[in-house]
Amino acid sequence: LLLLDNGTESRLLGLVEHLKEHALFMFIHRRMAITGHDVMLQEIIPISYDFSVVEVSSPDELAVVGADTRVRVTFLNEVIEFKLPFGSHTRLFLSEVNRAWCDVCEQYPKSPKFDWLTKYQKSSKVPGSLPSTAASANKIIKRGKCTLLMAVGGESRSACQWVEQLMFTQPAGFCLYSLHNASGISRKCLKLADLMRGPIPLTVQDTKRTDTQIPAHRRPQERASMKSGQGSLKGEGRNELVRSSRHTVSNKAQMLTMPQFGLRDNIIKCELLKKEDAYTYIENFSFFLGTYNVNGQTPKESLRPWLSCTPEPPDLYLIGFQELDLSKEAFFFNDTPKEQEWMKAVSEGLHSDAKYALVKLVRLVGIMLLFYVKKEHAEHISEMEAETVGTGIMGRMGNKGAVAVRFRFHNSDICVVNSHLAAHVEEYERRNQDYKDICSRMLFRQQDMTHLPLTIMKHSTVLWLGDLNYRISDLEVDHVKDLIIKKDFETLHNHDQLKRQMDEEAVFVEFLEGEIDFQPTYKYDTGSDQWDTSEKCRVPAWCDRILWKGKNISQRHYTSHMALRTSDHKPVSSLLEIGIKVLNEESYKRTFEDIVRSLDKLENECIPSVTLSQSEFHFKDVKFMQHRAETLTVYNDGQVPCQFEFIQKLDEPAYCKPWLTANPPRGFLGQGESVSIDLEVFVNRSTAPELNSGRHQLEDILILHLERGKDYFISIIGSYLPSCFGSSIHTLCQLREPIQDMPLDTICKLSLRSPSETSIPDAEKTLDIPKELWMMVDHLFRNASKQEDLFQQPGLRSEFEEIRDCLDTGSLDTLPGSNHSVAEALLLFLDALPDPVVPFLLYQQCLEFCASSSQCKKIISMLPQCHKNVFNYVTAFLRELLKNAEHNRLDVNILATIFAALLLRSPGKQDITEKKKAQEFFQHFLVQESH
């Protein structure tokens, strides 16, 4: 915002580079700037010898974390003050301005000419073309928020074509970046529409400077400059002012004394965390946690017996539901009217002695979490984020998985997870795997985008609830019911799968659960308190659980609610009293001031340095979808804290190859501290094709950069074992031997040939379909035609690895693992094909003619022969499965939804309309033909 005497005005600010000359561009923009026509160039401030920028935040402003940063920009006889938002985005922008000015100093005594700025006099639509800052400040008439933009060189013109809309011709090497997403700032160009999503306010103040405001060491010459230049400033163009610029020694002195932006913020934050006990105290708040699997039902009774069971109203409610909607529409399109129905029932069921505000609702298919807080506490909720993770088939489907919220309450960070894990008594290992997947894949972005996403376990308090689906093992159903009648819950609990897995530290390590003194919550006949009387007569179990992890937590009650009979589950509740860290404002201010004072002594004291545990890493025999990791230890052996980051190499889009990850990729190290960085290798469907063919290798060099320090180089070398997963249909049809028995150069040659070519003279040697596909389909045809929930229930990762190795090496005649694991392997095989069964070139044609059965079949007849064989083979198998629908519970809609997305894969992101057209196309081939 541009601060004027009579108000504020909004601006866009950019740092522009052309042939190692820099200038600050200021733009007027409409309130909702969407396209280049909404933006007009107003002002240019060249970065020359007469330019300086210093931070001028007052001690009171420095004493408050989150306070804006005040910066004074000086050029010739003009002074402008910017008020920039606190955080690393601002620090990064200012450090780039600092670097630009240092580039000018390095060229001394040569002066920049700024000839390239002349063109903007002609193209600018603002009256006066390029007026001085002082003269133009009073002409500004638009209001609104502003996004900081930074421009640096080194990008191709095509990456920045949108800049041409900004009323001027694009200079060579010109590129704009959004500081709101600093993680890719050194290379990644963004569209203007993307930039406008995350506005960063900018405050600029035009200061009418008097003699007392001019630094003493500059007053004489500046007084002369102001007197001689005032009359001519109004009539001169900015380029003429640049030509008359001269070197002022004091500018460099001011610039070099600027604090190190970014690093200083992190040091302050780190020290504040270390001394948190000095400025916080513990205050107890009550958290009501509830979980209810509603079995796809609508609310039929009041939820007050469950949600209002406590004498006093709780401070916070966190309510989880599972199986909110069991319809296929909810499963495939994540859309359900029951969300509003159950939210209304919850709102009406909350404790009547307090008023509550809904903070967040997050849902994944049938898994929903509602977060309410007493209205008087709402102002203390901050940094709210919500995420979801599906753990269904192929790790994507949302019929199983978790939803979660994380937030800061006063000064405590809390994460709440509602999960629905895999079903069936024997699938406890799958439940363990679901839990681990949720923990590793649930990532919450931070407000500062330069910081790594937070995992669940990075929070000091974690509350976990849901239908965890762990059952009671090794007891017959009658014995279990007898123990329930006797209320011998201790004996029963000793056979509980979750207790056993927690005792073995297989899951929920360091979590606690209250004593269970209520009968199992599953399974009842709907509408009653009677145990399951269906044909399956399931063993009662405590499927619905509430656990916690953290300090200063005590449980006040843990119980089920038998009065509610809507579902085949009973709801469960837990009232936790949690000690929350509350800020003492006076103590906080004193602590912050002490840190700032001590930090000032360290400023510019030493150059940071680190020691690496090793500089070369070898990954031997990496396999498809096999996670491999090595640890790099970085030790700060310098005299000052340091900030490190893996940076991009020239002309590369990221700091590493797509199959490699450094975790964490950036961080902060105090003096004498060390950090372990996991260098992780994982080859998936997007990276496997190039590695299978030998066109790419597992080789990379990482550059570890220290802010204000040097760069360190780390070599990554590995070998990849070719796999049928990620190989083309055409290549696999030409391989009679297992792929890992073939020389790599042979595989490479075959992968380069088009389907119309044949590499083997004897046509009989070419297979009709890949042998690996035949093995999986044949196995399922013989063993799983009547398998319940086939292609809907995930397999085990360990079994998939055995299946993959069997297919790639030919080590076994029959496939290992369960039917569900083989089914998931088949889906992964189809998903990893570089060109799908129906090639990308025919995708749009398939959608266009999806309503016509004859046209759909005509398109399939046009496929390359090996692709057509695979399509016909898979669809014939699926039609056989439909003959056993009574047992496997499959239907045309389920199979079309799953397989259309694999056989008829979109070359880009698929919207709902395209999904439905692809399913309609594929359904023509699943319906039995009339004879």
N, C-alpha and C positions, 0 to 999 in steps of 0.2 A: 504494500500500500504506500502510495506517495502522500506524505503528510504535508498539508498546506495549512496556512493560518486559519482557514475557514472550514477545514475538514480533511478527508483522506481521499485518495484516488488510487486505483489499481493499475498495475503495470506488469508486463512480461519483461524479464531481463535475460539477456543472453551474452555469453562470452564467445566471440567469433575469432577464428584464426585464419589468416591467409598468408602463405609464404613466410611463416615465422613472425608475422606482425599480428598484434591482437587489438581488439577494441570491444568495449561493452556496448551492446545495442539495447535500447529501451523501446518498447512497443506499447502503444495504446491498444486496448482490445475491448470488444463488446462484453457485456456481462456474462454471456454464455458463449465463449469463443469455441467454435466447433471446427471451422474451416479457416483457410488462410485469408478469406475475404473479411473475416471478423477481426483481423489484426492489422494495425498500421504502424509503420516505423516512425518514431517520433524523435529519437535522440541517439547520438553516437558519442561515446567518450573514448578517444584513442588512448591506448596504454603506451605512454612514451616516458621520457625522462621526467616530465612534469606531472606525472601521475603517481599517486600514492594511495594506499588503503591501510587503515589501522583499526583495531578493535578499540572501542571507546566505552564499553559497558561499565557502568558505575559499580562500586563495591556492593551496593545493595542489590543490584541486578545479578552480580556474580554469586551472591550468597543464596540464590534461589535456583535449585535444579529445575530445569524446564523454562527458565526465563529466556526471552528473546535475546539475540546477540546484536548489539549496536555496532555498526561499522561506519567510519568516516572515509569517504572517497574525496580526494583532492585532485583537481586538474587546473593548472594555471591559477587564475584568481577565483575559482569556483570551489565550493565545499558542499557536498551532499552527504546526508546521513541516512544509511539504510538500517532498518530494523528487521533482522532475519530470524526465522524460527530456530529454536534450540535444536541441536541434533547434528548427526554426522553429515546429513545432506548439505546443510549450510557450511559446515567445516570443509567439506570436500570442494564445494564451489569456491570458497575463499582461497583454499590452497591452490586451486587451478589459476585463480587470478594472481596469486602470489607468484606462481611459477611463470606465468606470462610476463610479469614485470621483471623477474630475474632474467628472462631471455633477452629483454631490452638491455639490461645492465651488462650482460655478457658481450654485447655488440659494441659497447663504448670504445672509442669515441664516435663510431658510426651511428647516425641517427636514422630511425625508421621514417620512410617517406609517406606511407599511407596513400599511395596513388589509387589503390583499389577502392577507396571510399568515395571517390569522385562520382561514380555512377549513381550513388544513392541520393544525390541532390536532385537528379532527374526523375528517379522512380518513386521517391517518397510522395505520398498523397497528403501529408500533413502540411498545412500552410507554413511557409517559412523554411521549408525543406529541412535543413539541419541547424536549427538555432542553438544558441548556447543553453546550457542547463538552466541558468538563472532566468534567462529570457523566456524559456518555454514552460517553466513550472506553472505560471499563472494561466496558461492556455489549456490546461488539461481539463477535460469535462466529463470523462467516463468513470464509472465506479464498478467495483467488483473484486473478486479474488484474483490472485496472481499465481502463476506457476513459474518457478525458477527454471530457466533453460540454460544449458551450457553448451557451447560450440567448440569443438576441437577438430583438428585436421586428420587426414589419414583415411577417410572413407571414400568410396566410389560415389560418383554423382548419382547413380541409380538408387543408392540407399537413402538419398536425401532429396528425392524429387519433390516431395511435398513442400519443402522450404520455398520453392519457386512461387508458391501461392502467396507468399508474404509480401507482395507488392515490390519486390526487387529481384534482380538477377542473382542467381546463386554464384558466389565466388568459388574458385577451385579449392577443394579441400574443406568445404564448409559442411558442418554436421551438427544437428541439435540433439541433446540428450536430456532425458528427464532425470532430475536428481531425486525424484521420489522413488526411483528403482535403481539404487546405486550399485547393486551387485553386478550389473553388467555395463557399468558406465564407460569403461575404456574403449568399448567397441560398438556396442549394440545401438543401432538407430531405431527410433520409435516413431510411429505415426502421430500426428498432432492429436487425433482423437484419443489415443492412448495417453498422451501427456496430460490431457485435460481431466482424466479420471482422478488424478491425485494432486489437486492444487496445493501449492505451498505458498502461504501468504508472504508478501514482500513489502516492507515498509521503507519508504524513501523520504527523507526530509531535506528540503532545500533551505539551507541556513544562510541568512543574510549576515555575513561575517563582518565583525567590527575589528578594530585593532587589537582589542583585548582577547579576541578569539583566535588570533593568529599566533602560532608558537613564537616565542621570543627570538629564537635564532633565525626566523624567517621574515619577521615583520618589515625590516627596511626594504628589502628587495620586493616583497609582495605589495607593500604600499605603493611603490613606484609602478609596479606592474598594473595594479588596479587603476591608478590614476591615468596612466597612459593608454590603457586598453579599454576603459569603460565606454568611450565614445565609439570605438571601432568594432567592439564585439557585436553590436546589433546588426551591423551590415556585412560582417565577414561570414563566409562558409566555414564549416568545421575543418575542411581540408587545408584551408589557408592558415588556420590556427595551428594545425599540426606542423606545417612547414616552419613556423616561427618558434617552435618549441625548443627549449634548451635544457641542459642538464642541471639539476639541483641536487647537490650532494645529500642534503638532509632527507630527501625522499627515500634513498636507499637505506639510510640509517633507520628510518621509521619502519620500512618494510621488513628488514632483517630482524627487528625486535618483535615481530608479530608472534603470537603463541602458535604452537603446532596444532592446527585444527584437527579434530578427530581423535588423535592420540590423547590429547588433554581430557576430552570428554570421557574416554574409556578409563583413564587413570582415576578420575574423580568417581566414576560409577563403581569401579573395583574397590576403592578405598571406603566408599560409603557402605558397600555390602559387608566389608570386613568389620566395620564399626557399627553395624546395625543395632546391636544391643544397647549402644550408648544413647540412642535417640528414639527407641520404641519401648512400649510396655505391652504386656499381655492382657487382653480382655476377652472373656468367654462369650461366644454366641452359639445359639442353638440351630442346628441344621437338621431338617426333616428329609430323610431319604426314603423314597418309595419305589417299588418295582412291581409291575403287573403284566403278565402275559394274557392278553384279552382274547386270544384264539379267533381273531377276525370278527368279533362280535361288536355290536353297537352298544352304547351305554343304556342300560335298562333299569338302573337303580342308583340312588344317591351314593356318592363316594365319601360322604362325611364320616361314616364309621371307620374309614381307613385314614383319610387325610386330616380329620379333626379329632384324632384319638388322644391328643395330648392336653393336659389341663391348661397349660399356657400356650399362647400362639408362638410357633417357632419363628426365628428371625429370617431363615431362608428355607425355601422348598426346592427340592430337586427330585422330579418325578419321572420315572422311566417306564415306557411301554414297549412290549414286543408283540409281534403278530397283530399289529393294528389293523391290517387289511391283508387277507390271504388271496385276493383276486389276482388274476393274471394281469389285469391292467396296472395294478399297483406294482407287481413284480417287474414287469417289463418297462413301464413308463414312469414309475415312481410318482404316481398321481392318485390321490384318494380323498373322498369327501369326509372320511372318518377322522381325519386330522382335526377339523374344526369341531366335530361332535365331541370327541374326547377332551379337547382343550376346554370347551364350554363346561363339560362335566367336572373337570378339575377345578376351574375357576369357581364354580358354585360349591365345591366341596371343601375349599380352604377354610381355615379357622376363622370364625365370624368375629372374634375379638380383636382383629387387626385388619388393616388395609394393606393389600399387596399389589406390587407392580410386576407385570410379566417382563422379565429381562431378556429371555431368549427361548426360541423354539427351534429345535434342529431335528430333522427326520431323514432316515434312509429307508425307503420302502415302508416296512412295518415297525421299524425301530425308531422310537421318538423320545426325546428328552425335553422336559419343560422346566424352566428355571424362574422361580418367583422370589421376590425379596420384599420385606417390609418397606413401605414407602420411605420411612425415615432413614433407611440404610442405603437407598438407591444411589445417592450421590457418592457413596464410597466404593461403588463397583466401577472398575476401570479395566482397560486392556482386555476387553472381551473378545474371544475368538471361538468359533465353532467349526468342527471338522467331522467327516465321516469316513469310514473304511469298510468296504465290502469284502467278505471272506468266502463268498459263495464260489461256485464253479469258476475255475481259472482265476480265482482271486479277485473277481470283478462283481459278480452278481450280489445284490444287496439284500437277498433273503436272509443271509446271516452276516454278522459283522458288528459294527459298533458306531455309535454317535457320541460326541464328547463336546464339552465346553471347557474352556480355561479362562480364568479371570483373576484380577487382583482385587481383594477385599481389604480395604485399608492398606496395610503394607505386607499382606500375606498373599502368596500366589497359590491358587487352588485349581485342580483339574478334576472334573467329574466325568466318568465314563459310564454309558449304558450299553451293554452288549448282549447279543443273542448268539450263543456259540452252537457248534454242530450238535445234532441230535443223535439218538440211539445209544443204548447201554454200552455197547462195545466200542464206541468211537471216542473214548476219553483221550487218546493220542491226538485225534483230530481237533478236539477241543483245546488241548495244550497248544497245538500249532496255531489255531485261531487266535488264542491269547497272545502268543509271541508275534504273530503278524500284526495284530492291532497295535501292540506296543512299538513295533519298529516302523509301521507305516503311518501312524497317526501323528501328523506334524502340524504344529500351529505356527503360522507366520507371526513375526514380531512387528511392532509398530515401526521400529527402525529396520528398514529392509536390508541394511548392510549386515545385520545380525542373523545368525543361523536360526532356522525354525526350531521350536521347542518340542521335544518329545514328551510323552506322558510322564515319564519318570524324572524329568527335569524339574518338576514342581515339588515344593516342600510338603504339600498335602494332596493326596490322591484319594478320591472316593470312587469306588467301583461297584456298580449295581447291575442287575439284569437277570435274564434267564440264562444262567451259565450252563445249564443242561447236564451237570454232573449227576450221576445216578448212584444208587445203592447196589453194590456188587456182592456176589457170593452168598446171597440169601434168597430163599424161595419166597414167593409172594405171600403165602400164608404165614410164614415165619415173620416176615416184615410187619404184616398187619397185626399179628399177635403182640409184637414188641410195642407197636403203637398203642394198642389197647392198654397195655401195662405202663405206658408212658416211660418205657425204658429207652429214652432217646440217646443216652450215652452209648449203650451197646450198638444201637442202630447207627450212630454217628461214626463209630469205628469202622463201619463198612462203607462210609461215604467216599466216593471217588475224589471229590475235591479235597477233603481232609487228607487223604492218602497222598495225593499229588503235591499238596502244599508241604506235607511232612517230608517228602522226598526232594523238596525244593525244585520241582519241575515247573511249577507255575506260582504266580503271586508271591514271590519271595519278598519277605519283610512286611507283607500285608497281615492284617489282623481281622478276625471275625468274632463277633460276640457269641456267647454261649447260646446254643440252639435248644430252647425248651418248648418248642411248639411242633406240632405234627407236620409231616411232609406236606408240601403245597401243591403236589402234582401226583397222580392225575385223578380228577373227579369227573363224574358225569355232570355235564353242563346243567346248571339250574338246581344243583343239589349239593349235599355234603357227602355223598356216597362215592366210594372208590370206583374206579373204572370197571364197568361191567361189560365192556365190549369184548369181542372175540379175542383181542390181543391181551386184555386183562393186564395192563402194565403194572409193574412193581412201583409202589409209591416212592417218591424221591423228593429231596430238597433241591429242586432245580433253581429256585428263585432265591438269590443271595445278595447280601450287601457286605462289602469289605472296605477297609480303609488302610492307609499308610501315611504316617507322619507323626509329629510330636504334638503334645498338649491336646490329645483327643481322648475323650471318655464317652462311653455309650450309656445312655439313660434307659433305652428300651430297644428290644429286637423281637418282633413278633409277626405272626401272620394274622389275617383278618377273615375269619370263617364266615362272617355274616354276608360277604359278597359272593354271589353265586352266578354271575354272568358268564364266567369262563370255566374251562377245565383246570385252570390254575387258581390259587388263592393269592391275593396281593400280600406283599410283605412290606414292613416299614421298620425304620431304625431312626432313633433320635440321638444325634451325636452332639456333644458339647465340645466345641473346638476353640482353643486359645488362639486368638488372632492378634497379630502384631499391629498395634495402633501407634501412629506417629505423634511424638511430642515435638511441637513446632519449634519451641525455643531451643531444645537440645539439638534438634536437627540443624538449625541455623548455625549454632556454635560449632558442631562437628564439621559442617561444610566449610565454614570459614577457616578452621584449622587445616583442613586438607588443602584448600586453595593456597594458603600461606606456605605450607611445606612444599607444594608443587612448584611454586614460583622459584624456589631455590634450585630445583632440578632442571628448570627449563634451559634447553640448549647446552646442558652440561657435558654430555658425552654422546658419542655415536653408538647406537645399539648394536649388539652382535649376539649370535647364537651358535650353538654347537649341534650338529645333526648326528644321530646315532649311526646312520649310514647314508650313503648317497646313491647306492644301486640296489634295486629290488628285482628279484626273479620270480616269475609265476610260471611254473612248469605244468604242462598238460591241463590247461584250463578247459572245462567242458561247458556245453550249452546250459544256461540257467543254473550254473553252479557258483555259489558265492565264495569268493576267495579274498583273503585279507592279510596284509602284512602291516606291522606297526612301525611308524617313523616317530622317534622321540626327538623333540626340539627343546633344547635347554638354553635358557637365557643366561649366558655367562658374562654379560655386559654390566655396566654400572647403573643403568637406568632401565625402567620398564620399556617394553617394545611391543609394537603391533605388527603382526605378520599376515600375509595373504598370498595365496597362489595366484599368479597373474597370467594373463593370456600372452601367448607368443604372437609374433607379427603375423597378420593375415589369417589368424585362426579364431573361430567364433567363441571358443571357451578355453578355460585354462588347462583342460585335459581332453583326451579322446572320449567319445561317448560311452565306452565300455569301462571307463575308469572314474573313480570318485575319491576325493580326499575329504575325510570327515574328522574334524571340521576343516573347511577350506580357508578360514581366516580366524584370527583370534588375538588375544591380548595376553602378554606374559609379564608378570612382575619380576623384579630383580631376583635371580636365583631360582625362579620357578621353571617347571618343565611341563610340556603337554604331549600327550600321545595322540598321534594322528593316524587314523586307520586309512590305509591305501587299499581301496576295495575294487576288485575286478568282478564284473558281472556281464556276461554276454547274453543278450536277449534277442527277440525277433528282429529288432531294427539293426543290430550290429552283426548278427550271425552270418547273413548272406555274404558279405564282403570277406569275412574271415574264412568261411567255408571254401570259397573259391580261390583263396590265396591272394586276392587283390589287396587286402590289408593284412597287417601283422599286428601282434600285440607288442607295440613299441611306442613309447612316448617319453618326453622329457618334461618334468614339472619345474616351474620357476617359482621358488619361494622368495618373496620380496619382503624386506623389512622397511617400514616407513622410516625415513631419514637414515637408512642403512643400505647395505649391499644386497645383491641377489644371490641365492644359492640354487644350484642345479641338481635335480634328482632324476636318475635314469630308471625307467621302467621297461623291463624286457620280459617277454613271456612266449609260451608256445600254446597254440590252440589245437585241440583235437577236433577235426571236422565231424559234423553231425548231420544226420538226415533232417534234423530240425533246423530250418533256415536254408535248406537246399531246395532248388527248384524241382518241379515235377519232371521237367524234361531231363535234367541231370540224373535224377534218381532212377528214371526208367532205363537209363543206359548203364546202370551199375548192377551187375548180377552179384557181385561180392559186397560184403559190408563196407560202408564208406571208409572206415578207418583201416581197412586192408588195402585201400587203393593209394597209389602215390599221389602226392598233392598236385604235382604238375598235370597229371591225368585229369584230376577233378577240375582243375583250373581250365584246361582246354575244353572239357565237356561243357562247363558252365558258360563259356563264351560263345558256343554254337547256338544258332537259333533252332526252334522246334522243327523247322522244315528240313534242317540238315540231319544227316545221320553219320555218326563218327565211326560206326562199326560196320564193315562191309556186309557181314552176315546179318540180315534183317531179323533172323530168329533170335538173335542175342538181345534185342531190344525188348524190354518188358512192356506189357500193356499198361500196367499201373505200377507204382513203386512197391517193392516187396514189403517195405516197412509199413505202408498203409494197409496192405493185405493182411499182415500179421495181426495188427490191432483190430481191424474189422472182423476178421475171422475169429479171433479170440472172443470178442464180444458176441458175435452171432452164436457161437457154440456154448458160451457160458453165461451170458447176461441178457438174453432176450426177455426174460421175465423178471429181471432185476428191478426192484422198486426204486424209484427216484433216479434212474440212470440219466446221466448228463445233467443232473440237477444237484447232486451231492458231490462235493469235492473229494478228491483222493488225498493220499498222504504224499508229502514232498519227497520223503525218503524212498517211497515206492516208485515215484516218477523217475527218480535218478536211476534206479535199477532197470526200469523199462527202457529208458534212453540208452543206457550202456548196452543192454541186450540187443537193441535194434542197430546200434552203431558198430558193434563188434561181432554180432552173430554168435555170441557165446552160449546162448540157450536156444533150444528148439521151441520152447513155450515161454510165453511172457510171464514174469513174476508179478506179484502185487494183486490187490483186490480189483474187482470189476470197475469200481468207481475210479481207481487210479488209472486203469487202462483207458477208460472213457475220457478222463481229463487229458491224458497223453494224446489221444486222437484229436481232441479239440486244439490242443497246443500245437500239434503238428500242422493242422490246417491253418491256424492263425499265423504261423511262422513262415508260411510259403512266401517267397519274395514277390511273386506274381500269383494272385489267388487262382483258384480253380476256374472261375469265370474271370478272365483277365481284365485289368483296369480299363483297357481300351473299350470294352463292351459295357461298362457299368451304366453309363447314362442311357444307352439303348435299352438295356434291361428294364430300367425304371420307366422309360417312356412307353414300353409295350407290356407293362406288368399285368394289365387287365385282360390281355388276350392270351389264352392258353396256346393257340397255334403259333403265334408270334414268338412266345417265350421258347417253345420247343425248336423253332427255326433258329433262334439265336444260339441255342446250345449246339445245334448241328454245325454251326460255323466255328466252333472251338477247335484249337489244335488237337490232334488225335489223342495224345496222352491226357490232355485236360478233359476232353470229352469222356474218355474212359473212366477217369476218376469221378467225374460228376455222376455218371450213370451208375457206377459201382456204389457210391455212397448213398445215393437216393434209393437204390434198390434195397440196401441194407436197412435204411430208415423205414421203408414201407413194410419190411418184415417185422420190425419192432412194433409198428402200429397194430399188427395182427395180435399182439400180446398186450394190448393197452390195459386190459382188465387187471393184469398183474403188475406191469411196470409203471402204470399211471401216466403214460405219455399220451399226447394227442398231437394233432397236426399243428396247432398254434404254438405249442411248446417247442417242437422240433423246428418249425419254420423260424421262430424267433432266434433260436440258438445257432442254427446252421446257416441261415441266410446271411448273418453277419460275418461268417467265415468263408463260405463258398463265393458269396457275392459281396466282397469287401469294398468299402468306399475308399477312393484314393485320397480323400480329405475327411474332414469331420462330418459326421452324418447327423442330420437333424431328424426329428420325429417323423416328418412326412416321408423322408427318404427311407427310414427304417421300415415304415409300414408298406411302402411300395416294394422294397426288397423282399419282405415277407410274403407279400401277395404273389410276387414272381415265383418264389420258391415253392409255395403251396401247390402250384399246378403240378409239380412233380411228386408230391407226397400223396395226392388223392389217388385211390385205386382206379385204374382204368377199367372201363366197362368191357365185358367180353361179349 
